[in-house]
Amino acid sequence: MQRQRRIKKQPTVKFWWIGLAVILVLLFSVWIIFHQATQPMSTARSQTISMAKKYAGLKTVSSFYASDLGKTYYSVAGKDNKGQKIYVIIAKKGGNLTVINQSSGMTEAEIRNIINEKKSPKKINSISLTLIKGDPYWVVSYLNRDNQLCFTTLNFKTGNIYKSIENI
């Protein structure tokens, strides 16, 4: 007579729990990394909004912009205490605050249309407000038809191209 051996089966439930724990740790790690990466911009946004509310009388916020052309500026668009649409531009260093009526220049949508007409981009990455020698300008980052990065700076009041850097 032959003896039959019984082979003990390893409990597969144990491996499932270990696999689930590893996946959860990985997901949590990715979330932490993402949170840490976006925190500086979130902090800049909240500080810019609070300064604009405190010093420029901003009541509602519709957009937030960040630009860096040698100097970093954070901007918000919204309505003030009187219901007028304004832009508030704040320098990162020094905290100088500039308030501009939206009606005195081009809007983001108008700038987007100008760029689409004149440059025919494949994709517009960002549009932001900045100050150059104390005057407001729109800075547009986009990809051209060849997937090359381009930057165009447009005058806030007229929409005329001030400077264009293409094929980076």
Buried (B, 14 or more C-beta within 10 A) or exposed (E): EEEEEEEEEEEEEEEEEEEEEEEEEEEEEEEEEEEEEEEEEEEBBEBBBEBBBEEBBBBEBEEBBBBEBEBBBBBBBBBBEEEEBBBBBBBBEEEEBBBBEBEEBBBBEEBBEBBEEEBEBEEBEEBBBBBBEEEBBBBBBBBBEEEEEBBBBBBBEEBEBBEEEEEE
